[in-house]
Amino acid sequence: MTRIYTRSGDQGQTSLGDGTRTDKCAPRIDLYGDIDELNSILGCSLAAMDGGDPSLGTLRAAVRDIQAELFQVGTVIADPGRCRALAADKGHPFPVRSLEVLIDSLTRDLPPLEAFILPGGTPAAGFLHLARTVCRRAERKAVALARDETVPAAAIIYLNRLSDFLFTAARAANAFAGVQDVQWRPSGQDG
């Protein structure tokens, strides 16, 4: 790229991966915008984990890998033709199983959940919880888009599992820092 601006979107339209033009407010654009937002929040979580704490090394590496995976999910969603091809293939090009392995590995070292928890604790955990909520929003939009247009089931499954990972990762970020999760207590039950 020789320059960042093209002026081609000045009238409220953008190009999809297959070259077709669509409104910037189209559901497909909205969905991959949420995926981009999620990726940015993961960048914030990485910045919050920076500092060389060796206990966060595995978590940092996993989040970096997920950023690359999310970019791939976004490029698929941005291209209706790739969505159709991937949906017809019925494969699982996104590493759902590796997310499950990470979740299981992190969970082994966490105290059991005995209550609902609130987002918070360390800055890294806060960003990971924020990423989880944006991931859930992207998943909802993917399901909604799939009612009218082709969205590979593999992308929806990946987003679902990713939100589970992000919840676990937030808990792990707190645990590695020696900070307890913030437990939710119904009003009037302080203690």
MARLO-9232 format. One record per residue (C-alpha): x negated, y, z negated. Coordinates in nm, 4 decimals. Layout:
<sites>
x, y, z
X, Y, Z .
...
</sites>
This chain:
<sites>
x, y, z
0.0000, 0.0000, 0.0000 .
-0.1356, 0.3363, 0.0915 .
0.1287, 0.5277, -0.1009 .
0.3854, 0.4375, -0.3611 .
0.6798, 0.6329, -0.2216 .
0.8482, 0.5451, 0.1064 .
1.1603, 0.7656, 0.0961 .
1.3561, 0.4688, 0.2347 .
1.5645, 0.4494, -0.0827 .
1.6563, 0.8148, -0.1038 .
2.0129, 0.7439, 0.0111 .
2.0788, 0.4843, -0.2604 .
1.9883, 0.1704, -0.0704 .
1.6971, -0.0702, -0.0934 .
1.5652, -0.3685, 0.0992 .
1.6051, -0.7249, -0.0195 .
1.3311, -0.9822, 0.0267 .
1.4817, -1.0910, 0.3587 .
1.4763, -0.7331, 0.4921 .
1.8501, -0.6648, 0.4668 .
1.9554, -0.3358, 0.3111 .
2.1926, -0.3130, 0.0171 .
2.3083, -0.0595, -0.2374 .
2.0789, -0.0103, -0.5339 .
2.3758, -0.0799, -0.7615 .
2.4490, -0.4216, -0.6059 .
2.4710, -0.7087, -0.8575 .
2.1621, -0.8798, -0.7128 .
1.9559, -0.5621, -0.7531 .
2.0924, -0.5166, -1.1054 .
1.9883, -0.8718, -1.1939 .
1.6320, -0.8487, -1.0751 .
1.6097, -0.5054, -1.2357 .
1.6852, -0.6761, -1.5687 .
1.4191, -0.9361, -1.4942 .
1.1730, -0.6523, -1.4293 .
1.2789, -0.4831, -1.7548 .
1.2251, -0.8112, -1.9389 .
0.8777, -0.8397, -1.7915 .
0.7962, -0.4859, -1.9051 .
0.9094, -0.5625, -2.2593 .
0.6864, -0.8697, -2.2575 .
0.4018, -0.6345, -2.1686 .
0.4904, -0.4305, -2.4773 .
0.4916, -0.7456, -2.6891 .
0.1443, -0.8314, -2.5588 .
0.0216, -0.4830, -2.6452 .
0.1651, -0.5275, -2.9957 .
-0.0195, -0.8610, -3.0263 .
-0.3485, -0.7055, -2.9178 .
-0.6076, -0.6943, -3.1858 .
-0.7853, -1.0212, -3.1560 .
-0.5934, -1.2202, -3.4190 .
-0.6919, -1.5738, -3.3114 .
-0.3663, -1.7233, -3.4423 .
-0.1825, -1.5313, -3.1686 .
-0.4033, -1.6644, -2.8858 .
-0.1655, -1.9388, -2.7724 .
0.1322, -1.7059, -2.7933 .
-0.0475, -1.4339, -2.5947 .
-0.1463, -1.6833, -2.3243 .
0.2097, -1.8161, -2.3028 .
0.3569, -1.4667, -2.2672 .
0.1052, -1.3802, -1.9927 .
0.2031, -1.6970, -1.8044 .
0.5714, -1.6146, -1.8485 .
0.5164, -1.2694, -1.6998 .
0.3852, -1.4321, -1.3814 .
0.6734, -1.6827, -1.3826 .
0.9278, -1.4024, -1.4238 .
0.7763, -1.2201, -1.1295 .
0.8346, -1.5376, -0.9258 .
1.1954, -1.5632, -1.0485 .
1.2485, -1.2009, -0.9474 .
1.1089, -1.2552, -0.5981 .
1.3440, -1.5503, -0.5488 .
1.6467, -1.3543, -0.6745 .
1.5519, -1.0624, -0.4460 .
1.5716, -1.2856, -0.1383 .
1.9129, -1.4394, -0.0613 .
1.7541, -1.6773, 0.1904 .
1.5090, -1.8123, -0.0666 .
1.7967, -1.8462, -0.3128 .
1.9916, -2.0574, -0.0653 .
1.6885, -2.2737, 0.0185 .
1.6042, -2.3286, -0.3466 .
1.9661, -2.4015, -0.4385 .
1.9877, -2.6611, -0.1596 .
1.6612, -2.8214, -0.2734 .
1.7992, -2.8786, -0.6266 .
1.4424, -2.8769, -0.7557 .
1.3112, -2.7077, -1.0663 .
1.0346, -2.4753, -0.9483 .
1.0332, -2.2828, -1.2742 .
0.8521, -2.4463, -1.5671 .
1.1445, -2.5207, -1.7977 .
0.9737, -2.8256, -1.9476 .
0.6632, -2.6251, -2.0412 .
0.8874, -2.3775, -2.2258 .
1.0428, -2.6670, -2.4179 .
0.6965, -2.7971, -2.5102 .
0.5988, -2.4501, -2.6335 .
0.9204, -2.4165, -2.8344 .
0.8666, -2.7570, -2.9976 .
0.5009, -2.6824, -3.0707 .
0.5741, -2.3454, -3.2305 .
0.8749, -2.4771, -3.4236 .
0.6643, -2.7469, -3.5946 .
0.4699, -2.4721, -3.7741 .
0.7707, -2.2581, -3.8705 .
0.9817, -2.2816, -4.1833 .
1.3266, -2.4257, -4.1115 .
1.6005, -2.1771, -4.0341 .
1.8302, -2.1468, -4.3322 .
2.0143, -1.8321, -4.2293 .
2.0714, -1.6097, -3.9310 .
1.7828, -1.3730, -3.8787 .
1.7771, -1.0130, -3.7664 .
1.5300, -0.8758, -3.5140 .
1.2335, -0.7332, -3.6955 .
0.9230, -0.8056, -3.8909 .
0.6077, -0.7264, -3.6983 .
0.6031, -0.5003, -3.3917 .
0.5266, -0.8037, -3.1736 .
0.8255, -0.9917, -3.3156 .
1.0466, -0.6882, -3.2619 .
0.9465, -0.6671, -2.8950 .
0.9939, -1.0421, -2.8507 .
1.3444, -1.0170, -2.9973 .
1.4166, -0.7257, -2.7629 .
1.2888, -0.9373, -2.4738 .
1.5228, -1.2181, -2.5843 .
1.8273, -0.9911, -2.5677 .
1.7328, -0.8596, -2.2225 .
1.6721, -1.2191, -2.1104 .
2.0231, -1.3145, -2.2257 .
2.1637, -1.0166, -2.0334 .
1.9776, -1.1274, -1.7201 .
2.1107, -1.4801, -1.7676 .
2.4689, -1.3493, -1.7948 .
2.4227, -1.1446, -1.4779 .
2.2746, -1.4467, -1.2968 .
2.5795, -1.6536, -1.3916 .
2.8116, -1.3736, -1.2763 .
2.6246, -1.3299, -0.9471 .
2.6403, -1.7063, -0.8878 .
3.0203, -1.6794, -0.8709 .
2.9979, -1.4785, -0.5489 .
2.6499, -1.5375, -0.4081 .
2.3910, -1.8123, -0.4178 .
2.1715, -1.8165, -0.7246 .
1.9587, -2.1259, -0.7809 .
2.0685, -2.3190, -1.0893 .
1.6978, -2.3563, -1.1687 .
1.6709, -1.9789, -1.2231 .
1.9665, -1.9767, -1.4627 .
1.8274, -2.2750, -1.6552 .
1.4871, -2.1048, -1.6770 .
1.6367, -1.7838, -1.8157 .
1.8385, -1.9819, -2.0701 .
1.5340, -2.1720, -2.1932 .
1.3202, -1.8582, -2.1864 .
1.5538, -1.6821, -2.4296 .
1.5174, -1.9812, -2.6647 .
1.1400, -1.9530, -2.6344 .
1.1469, -1.5789, -2.7033 .
1.3485, -1.6329, -3.0226 .
1.0972, -1.8929, -3.1379 .
0.8031, -1.6772, -3.0302 .
0.9344, -1.3845, -3.2354 .
0.9545, -1.6079, -3.5415 .
0.6030, -1.7366, -3.4704 .
0.4637, -1.3836, -3.4343 .
0.5982, -1.3038, -3.7807 .
0.4707, -1.6301, -3.9290 .
0.1211, -1.5865, -3.7840 .
0.1088, -1.2395, -3.9419 .
0.2319, -1.3711, -4.2780 .
0.5580, -1.1756, -4.2477 .
0.8900, -1.3380, -4.3288 .
1.1774, -1.3246, -4.0830 .
1.4446, -1.0719, -4.1743 .
1.7406, -1.2764, -4.2937 .
2.0907, -1.1528, -4.2301 .
2.3067, -1.1305, -4.5366 .
2.6761, -1.0486, -4.5148 .
2.7708, -0.7135, -4.6669 .
2.7837, -0.7309, -5.0425 .
2.5459, -1.0263, -5.0631 .
2.2153, -0.8498, -5.1139 .
1.9533, -1.0437, -5.2906 .
</sites>
